[in-house]
Amino acid sequence: MTIEIHQPELEALISQQLASGRFQDVEDVLLHALRSAPILKPAPNRSLVEVCAMVRGLMDDVDFSRNPSTGRPLELA
């Protein structure tokens, strides 16, 4: 398999890992990265009603009232 890296930042990260002496080659770096990465599971399909039920009540303690302060005095000269 051939893998091409097009992002200089990614290439620099791999080079840093190799320079650390922790890894022998690029394959070791990639293998470690893949084994360390969390496996993302796809989110289950939910209806709009289910999503709204999950977030209901999260904003109950947030005060959205306007601050009556007029701010600090400003001199326009």
mmCIF file of the N, C-alpha and C atoms, coordinates in Angstrom:
data_MODEL
# 
_entry.id   MODEL 
# 
loop_
_atom_site.group_PDB 
_atom_site.id 
_atom_site.type_symbol 
_atom_site.label_atom_id 
_atom_site.label_alt_id 
_atom_site.label_comp_id 
_atom_site.label_asym_id 
_atom_site.label_entity_id 
_atom_site.label_seq_id 
_atom_site.pdbx_PDB_ins_code 
_atom_site.Cartn_x 
_atom_site.Cartn_y 
_atom_site.Cartn_z 
_atom_site.occupancy 
_atom_site.B_iso_or_equiv 
_atom_site.pdbx_formal_charge 
_atom_site.auth_seq_id 
_atom_site.auth_comp_id 
_atom_site.auth_asym_id 
_atom_site.auth_atom_id 
_atom_site.pdbx_PDB_model_num 
ATOM 1   N N  . MET A 1 1  ? 0.852   -1.165 0.000  1.00 0.00 ? 1  MET A N  1 
ATOM 2   C CA . MET A 1 1  ? 0.000   0.000  0.000  1.00 0.00 ? 1  MET A CA 1 
ATOM 3   C C  . MET A 1 1  ? 0.901   1.232  0.000  1.00 0.00 ? 1  MET A C  1 
ATOM 4   N N  . THR A 1 2  ? 0.507   2.208  -0.772 1.00 0.00 ? 2  THR A N  1 
ATOM 5   C CA . THR A 1 2  ? 1.236   3.477  -0.822 1.00 0.00 ? 2  THR A CA 1 
ATOM 6   C C  . THR A 1 2  ? 0.350   4.567  -0.243 1.00 0.00 ? 2  THR A C  1 
ATOM 7   N N  . ILE A 1 3  ? 0.905   5.334  0.672  1.00 0.00 ? 3  ILE A N  1 
ATOM 8   C CA . ILE A 1 3  ? 0.171   6.429  1.274  1.00 0.00 ? 3  ILE A CA 1 
ATOM 9   C C  . ILE A 1 3  ? 0.909   7.720  0.967  1.00 0.00 ? 3  ILE A C  1 
ATOM 10  N N  . GLU A 1 4  ? 0.180   8.695  0.435  1.00 0.00 ? 4  GLU A N  1 
ATOM 11  C CA . GLU A 1 4  ? 0.773   9.992  0.139  1.00 0.00 ? 4  GLU A CA 1 
ATOM 12  C C  . GLU A 1 4  ? 0.341   10.992 1.199  1.00 0.00 ? 4  GLU A C  1 
ATOM 13  N N  . ILE A 1 5  ? 1.290   11.781 1.672  1.00 0.00 ? 5  ILE A N  1 
ATOM 14  C CA . ILE A 1 5  ? 1.004   12.817 2.651  1.00 0.00 ? 5  ILE A CA 1 
ATOM 15  C C  . ILE A 1 5  ? 1.126   14.157 1.948  1.00 0.00 ? 5  ILE A C  1 
ATOM 16  N N  . HIS A 1 6  ? 0.033   14.918 1.978  1.00 0.00 ? 6  HIS A N  1 
ATOM 17  C CA . HIS A 1 6  ? -0.004  16.194 1.275  1.00 0.00 ? 6  HIS A CA 1 
ATOM 18  C C  . HIS A 1 6  ? 0.050   17.392 2.219  1.00 0.00 ? 6  HIS A C  1 
ATOM 19  N N  . GLN A 1 7  ? -0.026  17.146 3.506  1.00 0.00 ? 7  GLN A N  1 
ATOM 20  C CA . GLN A 1 7  ? -0.003  18.239 4.474  1.00 0.00 ? 7  GLN A CA 1 
ATOM 21  C C  . GLN A 1 7  ? 1.377   18.300 5.135  1.00 0.00 ? 7  GLN A C  1 
ATOM 22  N N  . PRO A 1 8  ? 2.084   19.415 4.961  1.00 0.00 ? 8  PRO A N  1 
ATOM 23  C CA . PRO A 1 8  ? 3.408   19.540 5.565  1.00 0.00 ? 8  PRO A CA 1 
ATOM 24  C C  . PRO A 1 8  ? 3.375   19.401 7.090  1.00 0.00 ? 8  PRO A C  1 
ATOM 25  N N  . GLU A 1 9  ? 2.269   19.824 7.726  1.00 0.00 ? 9  GLU A N  1 
ATOM 26  C CA . GLU A 1 9  ? 2.168   19.714 9.180  1.00 0.00 ? 9  GLU A CA 1 
ATOM 27  C C  . GLU A 1 9  ? 2.167   18.255 9.613  1.00 0.00 ? 9  GLU A C  1 
ATOM 28  N N  . LEU A 1 10 ? 1.478   17.421 8.864  1.00 0.00 ? 10 LEU A N  1 
ATOM 29  C CA . LEU A 1 10 ? 1.416   16.002 9.185  1.00 0.00 ? 10 LEU A CA 1 
ATOM 30  C C  . LEU A 1 10 ? 2.779   15.351 8.985  1.00 0.00 ? 10 LEU A C  1 
ATOM 31  N N  . GLU A 1 11 ? 3.432   15.715 7.914  1.00 0.00 ? 11 GLU A N  1 
ATOM 32  C CA . GLU A 1 11 ? 4.773   15.182 7.661  1.00 0.00 ? 11 GLU A CA 1 
ATOM 33  C C  . GLU A 1 11 ? 5.739   15.607 8.769  1.00 0.00 ? 11 GLU A C  1 
ATOM 34  N N  . ALA A 1 12 ? 5.603   16.848 9.238  1.00 0.00 ? 12 ALA A N  1 
ATOM 35  C CA . ALA A 1 12 ? 6.468   17.340 10.323 1.00 0.00 ? 12 ALA A CA 1 
ATOM 36  C C  . ALA A 1 12 ? 6.197   16.576 11.617 1.00 0.00 ? 12 ALA A C  1 
ATOM 37  N N  . LEU A 1 13 ? 4.924   16.280 11.911 1.00 0.00 ? 13 LEU A N  1 
ATOM 38  C CA . LEU A 1 13 ? 4.595   15.520 13.110 1.00 0.00 ? 13 LEU A CA 1 
ATOM 39  C C  . LEU A 1 13 ? 5.196   14.120 13.070 1.00 0.00 ? 13 LEU A C  1 
ATOM 40  N N  . ILE A 1 14 ? 5.112   13.497 11.920 1.00 0.00 ? 14 ILE A N  1 
ATOM 41  C CA . ILE A 1 14 ? 5.689   12.152 11.775 1.00 0.00 ? 14 ILE A CA 1 
ATOM 42  C C  . ILE A 1 14 ? 7.207   12.221 11.934 1.00 0.00 ? 14 ILE A C  1 
ATOM 43  N N  . SER A 1 15 ? 7.819   13.223 11.339 1.00 0.00 ? 15 SER A N  1 
ATOM 44  C CA . SER A 1 15 ? 9.271   13.386 11.461 1.00 0.00 ? 15 SER A CA 1 
ATOM 45  C C  . SER A 1 15 ? 9.681   13.611 12.910 1.00 0.00 ? 15 SER A C  1 
ATOM 46  N N  . GLN A 1 16 ? 8.891   14.397 13.650 1.00 0.00 ? 16 GLN A N  1 
ATOM 47  C CA . GLN A 1 16 ? 9.185   14.624 15.067 1.00 0.00 ? 16 GLN A CA 1 
ATOM 48  C C  . GLN A 1 16 ? 9.135   13.324 15.857 1.00 0.00 ? 16 GLN A C  1 
ATOM 49  N N  . GLN A 1 17 ? 8.138   12.512 15.553 1.00 0.00 ? 17 GLN A N  1 
ATOM 50  C CA . GLN A 1 17 ? 8.008   11.237 16.257 1.00 0.00 ? 17 GLN A CA 1 
ATOM 51  C C  . GLN A 1 17 ? 9.180   10.315 15.936 1.00 0.00 ? 17 GLN A C  1 
ATOM 52  N N  . LEU A 1 18 ? 9.597   10.311 14.694 1.00 0.00 ? 18 LEU A N  1 
ATOM 53  C CA . LEU A 1 18 ? 10.741  9.485  14.309 1.00 0.00 ? 18 LEU A CA 1 
ATOM 54  C C  . LEU A 1 18 ? 12.012  9.989  14.971 1.00 0.00 ? 18 LEU A C  1 
ATOM 55  N N  . ALA A 1 19 ? 12.187  11.308 15.044 1.00 0.00 ? 19 ALA A N  1 
ATOM 56  C CA . ALA A 1 19 ? 13.379  11.901 15.647 1.00 0.00 ? 19 ALA A CA 1 
ATOM 57  C C  . ALA A 1 19 ? 13.450  11.639 17.152 1.00 0.00 ? 19 ALA A C  1 
ATOM 58  N N  . SER A 1 20 ? 12.294  11.402 17.775 1.00 0.00 ? 20 SER A N  1 
ATOM 59  C CA . SER A 1 20 ? 12.279  11.149 19.216 1.00 0.00 ? 20 SER A CA 1 
ATOM 60  C C  . SER A 1 20 ? 12.939  9.817  19.561 1.00 0.00 ? 20 SER A C  1 
ATOM 61  N N  . GLY A 1 21 ? 13.090  8.945  18.571 1.00 0.00 ? 21 GLY A N  1 
ATOM 62  C CA . GLY A 1 21 ? 13.694  7.644  18.802 1.00 0.00 ? 21 GLY A CA 1 
ATOM 63  C C  . GLY A 1 21 ? 12.721  6.608  19.330 1.00 0.00 ? 21 GLY A C  1 
ATOM 64  N N  . ARG A 1 22 ? 11.495  7.012  19.522 1.00 0.00 ? 22 ARG A N  1 
ATOM 65  C CA . ARG A 1 22 ? 10.477  6.102  20.055 1.00 0.00 ? 22 ARG A CA 1 
ATOM 66  C C  . ARG A 1 22 ? 9.985   5.101  19.006 1.00 0.00 ? 22 ARG A C  1 
ATOM 67  N N  . PHE A 1 23 ? 10.079  5.507  17.746 1.00 0.00 ? 23 PHE A N  1 
ATOM 68  C CA . PHE A 1 23 ? 9.586   4.666  16.657 1.00 0.00 ? 23 PHE A CA 1 
ATOM 69  C C  . PHE A 1 23 ? 10.712  4.381  15.669 1.00 0.00 ? 23 PHE A C  1 
ATOM 70  N N  . GLN A 1 24 ? 10.648  3.215  15.040 1.00 0.00 ? 24 GLN A N  1 
ATOM 71  C CA . GLN A 1 24 ? 11.698  2.826  14.100 1.00 0.00 ? 24 GLN A CA 1 
ATOM 72  C C  . GLN A 1 24 ? 11.427  3.342  12.694 1.00 0.00 ? 24 GLN A C  1 
ATOM 73  N N  . ASP A 1 25 ? 10.149  3.386  12.314 1.00 0.00 ? 25 ASP A N  1 
ATOM 74  C CA . ASP A 1 25 ? 9.824   3.835  10.964 1.00 0.00 ? 25 ASP A CA 1 
ATOM 75  C C  . ASP A 1 25 ? 8.417   4.441  10.953 1.00 0.00 ? 25 ASP A C  1 
ATOM 76  N N  . VAL A 1 26 ? 8.022   4.924  9.775  1.00 0.00 ? 26 VAL A N  1 
ATOM 77  C CA . VAL A 1 26 ? 6.722   5.584  9.622  1.00 0.00 ? 26 VAL A CA 1 
ATOM 78  C C  . VAL A 1 26 ? 5.587   4.619  9.964  1.00 0.00 ? 26 VAL A C  1 
ATOM 79  N N  . GLU A 1 27 ? 5.735   3.365  9.609  1.00 0.00 ? 27 GLU A N  1 
ATOM 80  C CA . GLU A 1 27 ? 4.690   2.390  9.913  1.00 0.00 ? 27 GLU A CA 1 
ATOM 81  C C  . GLU A 1 27 ? 4.457   2.275  11.415 1.00 0.00 ? 27 GLU A C  1 
ATOM 82  N N  . ASP A 1 28 ? 5.524   2.316  12.217 1.00 0.00 ? 28 ASP A N  1 
ATOM 83  C CA . ASP A 1 28 ? 5.373   2.267  13.669 1.00 0.00 ? 28 ASP A CA 1 
ATOM 84  C C  . ASP A 1 28 ? 4.599   3.475  14.180 1.00 0.00 ? 28 ASP A C  1 
ATOM 85  N N  . VAL A 1 29 ? 4.891   4.656  13.622 1.00 0.00 ? 29 VAL A N  1 
ATOM 86  C CA . VAL A 1 29 ? 4.187   5.880  14.033 1.00 0.00 ? 29 VAL A CA 1 
ATOM 87  C C  . VAL A 1 29 ? 2.706   5.747  13.707 1.00 0.00 ? 29 VAL A C  1 
ATOM 88  N N  . LEU A 1 30 ? 2.384   5.322  12.496 1.00 0.00 ? 30 LEU A N  1 
ATOM 89  C CA . LEU A 1 30 ? 0.982   5.197  12.090 1.00 0.00 ? 30 LEU A CA 1 
ATOM 90  C C  . LEU A 1 30 ? 0.263   4.130  12.895 1.00 0.00 ? 30 LEU A C  1 
ATOM 91  N N  . LEU A 1 31 ? 0.922   3.007  13.145 1.00 0.00 ? 31 LEU A N  1 
ATOM 92  C CA . LEU A 1 31 ? 0.313   1.929  13.911 1.00 0.00 ? 31 LEU A CA 1 
ATOM 93  C C  . LEU A 1 31 ? -0.020  2.398  15.326 1.00 0.00 ? 31 LEU A C  1 
ATOM 94  N N  . HIS A 1 32 ? 0.927   3.104  15.957 1.00 0.00 ? 32 HIS A N  1 
ATOM 95  C CA . HIS A 1 32 ? 0.678   3.624  17.298 1.00 0.00 ? 32 HIS A CA 1 
ATOM 96  C C  . HIS A 1 32 ? -0.475  4.630  17.285 1.00 0.00 ? 32 HIS A C  1 
ATOM 97  N N  . ALA A 1 33 ? -0.494  5.521  16.308 1.00 0.00 ? 33 ALA A N  1 
ATOM 98  C CA . ALA A 1 33 ? -1.551  6.526  16.221 1.00 0.00 ? 33 ALA A CA 1 
ATOM 99  C C  . ALA A 1 33 ? -2.921  5.876  16.033 1.00 0.00 ? 33 ALA A C  1 
ATOM 100 N N  . LEU A 1 34 ? -2.993  4.884  15.176 1.00 0.00 ? 34 LEU A N  1 
ATOM 101 C CA . LEU A 1 34 ? -4.274  4.231  14.916 1.00 0.00 ? 34 LEU A CA 1 
ATOM 102 C C  . LEU A 1 34 ? -4.748  3.426  16.114 1.00 0.00 ? 34 LEU A C  1 
ATOM 103 N N  . ARG A 1 35 ? -3.837  2.797  16.814 1.00 0.00 ? 35 ARG A N  1 
ATOM 104 C CA . ARG A 1 35 ? -4.233  2.022  17.994 1.00 0.00 ? 35 ARG A CA 1 
ATOM 105 C C  . ARG A 1 35 ? -4.636  2.924  19.156 1.00 0.00 ? 35 ARG A C  1 
ATOM 106 N N  . SER A 1 36 ? -4.070  4.118  19.202 1.00 0.00 ? 36 SER A N  1 
ATOM 107 C CA . SER A 1 36 ? -4.366  5.049  20.293 1.00 0.00 ? 36 SER A CA 1 
ATOM 108 C C  . SER A 1 36 ? -5.649  5.839  20.063 1.00 0.00 ? 36 SER A C  1 
ATOM 109 N N  . ALA A 1 37 ? -6.058  5.959  18.819 1.00 0.00 ? 37 ALA A N  1 
ATOM 110 C CA . ALA A 1 37 ? -7.226  6.787  18.478 1.00 0.00 ? 37 ALA A CA 1 
ATOM 111 C C  . ALA A 1 37 ? -8.499  6.110  18.961 1.00 0.00 ? 37 ALA A C  1 
ATOM 112 N N  . PRO A 1 38 ? -9.404  6.892  19.546 1.00 0.00 ? 38 PRO A N  1 
ATOM 113 C CA . PRO A 1 38 ? -10.684 6.308  19.957 1.00 0.00 ? 38 PRO A CA 1 
ATOM 114 C C  . PRO A 1 38 ? -11.491 5.911  18.727 1.00 0.00 ? 38 PRO A C  1 
ATOM 115 N N  . ILE A 1 39 ? -12.185 4.828  18.837 1.00 0.00 ? 39 ILE A N  1 
ATOM 116 C CA . ILE A 1 39 ? -13.027 4.377  17.725 1.00 0.00 ? 39 ILE A CA 1 
ATOM 117 C C  . ILE A 1 39 ? -14.364 5.095  17.843 1.00 0.00 ? 39 ILE A C  1 
ATOM 118 N N  . LEU A 1 40 ? -14.695 5.854  16.828 1.00 0.00 ? 40 LEU A N  1 
ATOM 119 C CA . LEU A 1 40 ? -15.936 6.627  16.831 1.00 0.00 ? 40 LEU A CA 1 
ATOM 120 C C  . LEU A 1 40 ? -17.072 5.768  16.288 1.00 0.00 ? 40 LEU A C  1 
ATOM 121 N N  . LYS A 1 41 ? -18.108 5.691  17.065 1.00 0.00 ? 41 LYS A N  1 
ATOM 122 C CA . LYS A 1 41 ? -19.277 4.942  16.630 1.00 0.00 ? 41 LYS A CA 1 
ATOM 123 C C  . LYS A 1 41 ? -20.267 5.927  16.014 1.00 0.00 ? 41 LYS A C  1 
ATOM 124 N N  . PRO A 1 42 ? -20.914 5.549  14.943 1.00 0.00 ? 42 PRO A N  1 
ATOM 125 C CA . PRO A 1 42 ? -21.887 6.465  14.341 1.00 0.00 ? 42 PRO A CA 1 
ATOM 126 C C  . PRO A 1 42 ? -23.044 6.713  15.310 1.00 0.00 ? 42 PRO A C  1 
ATOM 127 N N  . ALA A 1 43 ? -23.514 7.927  15.306 1.00 0.00 ? 43 ALA A N  1 
ATOM 128 C CA . ALA A 1 43 ? -24.635 8.291  16.169 1.00 0.00 ? 43 ALA A CA 1 
ATOM 129 C C  . ALA A 1 43 ? -25.892 7.585  15.676 1.00 0.00 ? 43 ALA A C  1 
ATOM 130 N N  . PRO A 1 44 ? -26.685 7.106  16.610 1.00 0.00 ? 44 PRO A N  1 
ATOM 131 C CA . PRO A 1 44 ? -27.923 6.443  16.177 1.00 0.00 ? 44 PRO A CA 1 
ATOM 132 C C  . PRO A 1 44 ? -28.879 7.458  15.561 1.00 0.00 ? 44 PRO A C  1 
ATOM 133 N N  . ASN A 1 45 ? -29.671 6.991  14.649 1.00 0.00 ? 45 ASN A N  1 
ATOM 134 C CA . ASN A 1 45 ? -30.670 7.871  14.036 1.00 0.00 ? 45 ASN A CA 1 
ATOM 135 C C  . ASN A 1 45 ? -31.737 8.185  15.072 1.00 0.00 ? 45 ASN A C  1 
ATOM 136 N N  . ARG A 1 46 ? -31.975 9.461  15.263 1.00 0.00 ? 46 ARG A N  1 
ATOM 137 C CA . ARG A 1 46 ? -32.979 9.896  16.238 1.00 0.00 ? 46 ARG A CA 1 
ATOM 138 C C  . ARG A 1 46 ? -33.945 10.841 15.558 1.00 0.00 ? 46 ARG A C  1 
ATOM 139 N N  . SER A 1 47 ? -35.151 10.806 16.050 1.00 0.00 ? 47 SER A N  1 
ATOM 140 C CA . SER A 1 47 ? -36.157 11.726 15.527 1.00 0.00 ? 47 SER A CA 1 
ATOM 141 C C  . SER A 1 47 ? -35.954 13.091 16.167 1.00 0.00 ? 47 SER A C  1 
ATOM 142 N N  . LEU A 1 48 ? -36.543 14.098 15.591 1.00 0.00 ? 48 LEU A N  1 
ATOM 143 C CA . LEU A 1 48 ? -36.461 15.454 16.128 1.00 0.00 ? 48 LEU A CA 1 
ATOM 144 C C  . LEU A 1 48 ? -37.039 15.508 17.535 1.00 0.00 ? 48 LEU A C  1 
ATOM 145 N N  . VAL A 1 49 ? -38.070 14.757 17.785 1.00 0.00 ? 49 VAL A N  1 
ATOM 146 C CA . VAL A 1 49 ? -38.692 14.723 19.105 1.00 0.00 ? 49 VAL A CA 1 
ATOM 147 C C  . VAL A 1 49 ? -37.694 14.175 20.132 1.00 0.00 ? 49 VAL A C  1 
ATOM 148 N N  . GLU A 1 50 ? -36.956 13.128 19.776 1.00 0.00 ? 50 GLU A N  1 
ATOM 149 C CA . GLU A 1 50 ? -35.970 12.545 20.693 1.00 0.00 ? 50 GLU A CA 1 
ATOM 150 C C  . GLU A 1 50 ? -34.826 13.519 20.974 1.00 0.00 ? 50 GLU A C  1 
ATOM 151 N N  . VAL A 1 51 ? -34.366 14.217 19.938 1.00 0.00 ? 51 VAL A N  1 
ATOM 152 C CA . VAL A 1 51 ? -33.278 15.182 20.117 1.00 0.00 ? 51 VAL A CA 1 
ATOM 153 C C  . VAL A 1 51 ? -33.725 16.320 21.022 1.00 0.00 ? 51 VAL A C  1 
ATOM 154 N N  . CYS A 1 52 ? -34.919 16.835 20.802 1.00 0.00 ? 52 CYS A N  1 
ATOM 155 C CA . CYS A 1 52 ? -35.437 17.923 21.643 1.00 0.00 ? 52 CYS A CA 1 
ATOM 156 C C  . CYS A 1 52 ? -35.610 17.458 23.081 1.00 0.00 ? 52 CYS A C  1 
ATOM 157 N N  . ALA A 1 53 ? -36.024 16.232 23.277 1.00 0.00 ? 53 ALA A N  1 
ATOM 158 C CA . ALA A 1 53 ? -36.197 15.709 24.634 1.00 0.00 ? 53 ALA A CA 1 
ATOM 159 C C  . ALA A 1 53 ? -34.849 15.629 25.347 1.00 0.00 ? 53 ALA A C  1 
ATOM 160 N N  . MET A 1 54 ? -33.771 15.340 24.621 1.00 0.00 ? 54 MET A N  1 
ATOM 161 C CA . MET A 1 54 ? -32.444 15.232 25.225 1.00 0.00 ? 54 MET A CA 1 
ATOM 162 C C  . MET A 1 54 ? -31.940 16.587 25.720 1.00 0.00 ? 54 MET A C  1 
ATOM 163 N N  . VAL A 1 55 ? -32.252 17.665 25.010 1.00 0.00 ? 55 VAL A N  1 
ATOM 164 C CA . VAL A 1 55 ? -31.721 18.978 25.375 1.00 0.00 ? 55 VAL A CA 1 
ATOM 165 C C  . VAL A 1 55 ? -32.704 19.805 26.203 1.00 0.00 ? 55 VAL A C  1 
ATOM 166 N N  . ARG A 1 56 ? -33.890 19.308 26.396 1.00 0.00 ? 56 ARG A N  1 
ATOM 167 C CA . ARG A 1 56 ? -34.895 20.044 27.157 1.00 0.00 ? 56 ARG A CA 1 
ATOM 168 C C  . ARG A 1 56 ? -34.383 20.282 28.581 1.00 0.00 ? 56 ARG A C  1 
ATOM 169 N N  . GLY A 1 57 ? -34.462 21.511 29.023 1.00 0.00 ? 57 GLY A N  1 
ATOM 170 C CA . GLY A 1 57 ? -34.071 21.852 30.380 1.00 0.00 ? 57 GLY A CA 1 
ATOM 171 C C  . GLY A 1 57 ? -32.619 22.259 30.541 1.00 0.00 ? 57 GLY A C  1 
ATOM 172 N N  . LEU A 1 58 ? -31.802 22.112 29.516 1.00 0.00 ? 58 LEU A N  1 
ATOM 173 C CA . LEU A 1 58 ? -30.380 22.456 29.644 1.00 0.00 ? 58 LEU A CA 1 
ATOM 174 C C  . LEU A 1 58 ? -30.164 23.950 29.830 1.00 0.00 ? 58 LEU A C  1 
ATOM 175 N N  . MET A 1 59 ? -31.041 24.780 29.309 1.00 0.00 ? 59 MET A N  1 
ATOM 176 C CA . MET A 1 59 ? -30.864 26.228 29.366 1.00 0.00 ? 59 MET A CA 1 
ATOM 177 C C  . MET A 1 59 ? -31.759 26.888 30.413 1.00 0.00 ? 59 MET A C  1 
ATOM 178 N N  . ASP A 1 60 ? -32.375 26.095 31.271 1.00 0.00 ? 60 ASP A N  1 
ATOM 179 C CA . ASP A 1 60 ? -33.299 26.659 32.255 1.00 0.00 ? 60 ASP A CA 1 
ATOM 180 C C  . ASP A 1 60 ? -32.628 27.614 33.230 1.00 0.00 ? 60 ASP A C  1 
ATOM 181 N N  . ASP A 1 61 ? -31.354 27.410 33.530 1.00 0.00 ? 61 ASP A N  1 
ATOM 182 C CA . ASP A 1 61 ? -30.688 28.248 34.525 1.00 0.00 ? 61 ASP A CA 1 
ATOM 183 C C  . ASP A 1 61 ? -29.895 29.393 33.907 1.00 0.00 ? 61 ASP A C  1 
ATOM 184 N N  . VAL A 1 62 ? -30.028 29.617 32.615 1.00 0.00 ? 62 VAL A N  1 
ATOM 185 C CA . VAL A 1 62 ? -29.321 30.707 31.939 1.00 0.00 ? 62 VAL A CA 1 
ATOM 186 C C  . VAL A 1 62 ? -30.213 31.946 31.924 1.00 0.00 ? 62 VAL A C  1 
ATOM 187 N N  . ASP A 1 63 ? -29.647 33.070 32.342 1.00 0.00 ? 63 ASP A N  1 
ATOM 188 C CA . ASP A 1 63 ? -30.406 34.322 32.383 1.00 0.00 ? 63 ASP A CA 1 
ATOM 189 C C  . ASP A 1 63 ? -30.167 35.095 31.080 1.00 0.00 ? 63 ASP A C  1 
ATOM 190 N N  . PHE A 1 64 ? -31.201 35.232 30.274 1.00 0.00 ? 64 PHE A N  1 
ATOM 191 C CA . PHE A 1 64 ? -31.091 35.929 29.000 1.00 0.00 ? 64 PHE A CA 1 
ATOM 192 C C  . PHE A 1 64 ? -31.587 37.375 29.075 1.00 0.00 ? 64 PHE A C  1 
ATOM 193 N N  . SER A 1 65 ? -31.840 37.857 30.274 1.00 0.00 ? 65 SER A N  1 
ATOM 194 C CA . SER A 1 65 ? -32.320 39.227 30.396 1.00 0.00 ? 65 SER A CA 1 
ATOM 195 C C  . SER A 1 65 ? -31.201 40.210 30.044 1.00 0.00 ? 65 SER A C  1 
ATOM 196 N N  . ARG A 1 66 ? -31.595 41.375 29.584 1.00 0.00 ? 66 ARG A N  1 
ATOM 197 C CA . ARG A 1 66 ? -30.640 42.398 29.148 1.00 0.00 ? 66 ARG A CA 1 
ATOM 198 C C  . ARG A 1 66 ? -30.021 43.077 30.355 1.00 0.00 ? 66 ARG A C  1 
ATOM 199 N N  . ASN A 1 67 ? -28.745 43.373 30.266 1.00 0.00 ? 67 ASN A N  1 
ATOM 200 C CA . ASN A 1 67 ? -28.050 44.103 31.313 1.00 0.00 ? 67 ASN A CA 1 
ATOM 201 C C  . ASN A 1 67 ? -28.455 45.572 31.202 1.00 0.00 ? 67 ASN A C  1 
ATOM 202 N N  . PRO A 1 68 ? -29.077 46.136 32.240 1.00 0.00 ? 68 PRO A N  1 
ATOM 203 C CA . PRO A 1 68 ? -29.547 47.521 32.150 1.00 0.00 ? 68 PRO A CA 1 
ATOM 204 C C  . PRO A 1 68 ? -28.428 48.552 32.233 1.00 0.00 ? 68 PRO A C  1 
ATOM 205 N N  . SER A 1 69 ? -27.215 48.139 32.465 1.00 0.00 ? 69 SER A N  1 
ATOM 206 C CA . SER A 1 69 ? -26.098 49.069 32.582 1.00 0.00 ? 69 SER A CA 1 
ATOM 207 C C  . SER A 1 69 ? -25.910 49.825 31.270 1.00 0.00 ? 69 SER A C  1 
ATOM 208 N N  . THR A 1 70 ? -25.672 51.124 31.391 1.00 0.00 ? 70 THR A N  1 
ATOM 209 C CA . THR A 1 70 ? -25.450 51.936 30.186 1.00 0.00 ? 70 THR A CA 1 
ATOM 210 C C  . THR A 1 70 ? -23.980 51.963 29.802 1.00 0.00 ? 70 THR A C  1 
ATOM 211 N N  . GLY A 1 71 ? -23.153 51.317 30.570 1.00 0.00 ? 71 GLY A N  1 
ATOM 212 C CA . GLY A 1 71 ? -21.731 51.296 30.250 1.00 0.00 ? 71 GLY A CA 1 
ATOM 213 C C  . GLY A 1 71 ? -20.993 52.469 30.874 1.00 0.00 ? 71 GLY A C  1 
ATOM 214 N N  . ARG A 1 72 ? -19.800 52.700 30.462 1.00 0.00 ? 72 ARG A N  1 
ATOM 215 C CA . ARG A 1 72 ? -19.007 53.787 31.023 1.00 0.00 ? 72 ARG A CA 1 
ATOM 216 C C  . ARG A 1 72 ? -19.181 55.056 30.214 1.00 0.00 ? 72 ARG A C  1 
ATOM 217 N N  . PRO A 1 73 ? -18.959 56.214 30.825 1.00 0.00 ? 73 PRO A N  1 
ATOM 218 C CA . PRO A 1 73 ? -19.101 57.477 30.103 1.00 0.00 ? 73 PRO A CA 1 
ATOM 219 C C  . PRO A 1 73 ? -18.069 57.584 28.982 1.00 0.00 ? 73 PRO A C  1 
ATOM 220 N N  . LEU A 1 74 ? -18.453 58.195 27.914 1.00 0.00 ? 74 LEU A N  1 
ATOM 221 C CA . LEU A 1 74 ? -17.587 58.333 26.756 1.00 0.00 ? 74 LEU A CA 1 
ATOM 222 C C  . LEU A 1 74 ? -17.592 59.795 26.314 1.00 0.00 ? 74 LEU A C  1 
ATOM 223 N N  . GLU A 1 75 ? -16.421 60.369 26.191 1.00 0.00 ? 75 GLU A N  1 
ATOM 224 C CA . GLU A 1 75 ? -16.335 61.752 25.737 1.00 0.00 ? 75 GLU A CA 1 
ATOM 225 C C  . GLU A 1 75 ? -15.973 61.786 24.258 1.00 0.00 ? 75 GLU A C  1 
ATOM 226 N N  . LEU A 1 76 ? -16.814 62.411 23.485 1.00 0.00 ? 76 LEU A N  1 
ATOM 227 C CA . LEU A 1 76 ? -16.559 62.552 22.061 1.00 0.00 ? 76 LEU A CA 1 
ATOM 228 C C  . LEU A 1 76 ? -16.106 63.992 21.814 1.00 0.00 ? 76 LEU A C  1 
ATOM 229 N N  . ALA A 1 77 ? -14.879 64.184 21.418 1.00 0.00 ? 77 ALA A N  1 
ATOM 230 C CA . ALA A 1 77 ? -14.384 65.532 21.198 1.00 0.00 ? 77 ALA A CA 1 
ATOM 231 C C  . ALA A 1 77 ? -13.917 65.693 19.778 1.00 0.00 ? 77 ALA A C  1 
# 
